[in-house]
Amino acid sequence: MVPVIGHDHLRLGPEGVGFLASTDGVGALCGAIAVALFAKAKHYQWLYVGSVTGYLITLTGFALAPDLPLAASAFVLTGVASAAFSIMQATIVYRSAPPELRSRMLGVLSVCIGVGPIGFIHLGWLADLIGAQSATAVMGIEGLVAMLLTRRFWR
């Protein structure tokens, strides 16, 4: 939704939309470097939960940002959180599974990642109904609600 939000809500031209889209990658690079340098195994689970929560909050902030500096700042943080999440999801699965089951568990993870397009269909449907900006904010809020509802199952 970055190009749509950038163009329709923030009134950016092609250069502005390109700049905005690149800020996620800058954040992801910074996040990956930070995880590589500072993450400790005893914090992996909380880094995972924190990165998912942070992503959902900053995604909502991006969608609701009134101008380019705030939107770009939120999107940099979204990139940081996205990198930490991506690294931690595979790391936690790999480290938690017994060695003889790791290939199977990583296969299950691949299947879970593969259902991501269902979320894109939902986002597109919502965007058609209520607009790209509102749909993106709603998706972030839906994710936060899901985090709250599943809290009791975390270990």
Sequence and secondary structure as in RCSB ss.txt:
>XXXX:A:sequence
MVPVIGHDHLRLGPEGVGFLASTDGVGALCGAIAVALFAKAKHYQWLYVGSVTGYLITLTGFALAPDLPLAASAF
VLTGVASAAFSIMQATIVYRSAPPELRSRMLGVLSVCIGVGPIGFIHLGWLADLIGAQSATAVMGIEGLVAMLLT
RRFWR
>XXXX:A:secstr
 HHHIIIIIS   HHHHHHHHHHHHHHHHHHHHHHHHH  GGGHHHHHHHHHHHHHHHHHHHHH SSHHHHHHHH
HHHHHHHHHHHHHHHHHHHHHS GGGHHHHHHHHHHHHHTHHHHHHHHHHHHHHH HHHHHHHHHHHHHHHHHHH
GGG  
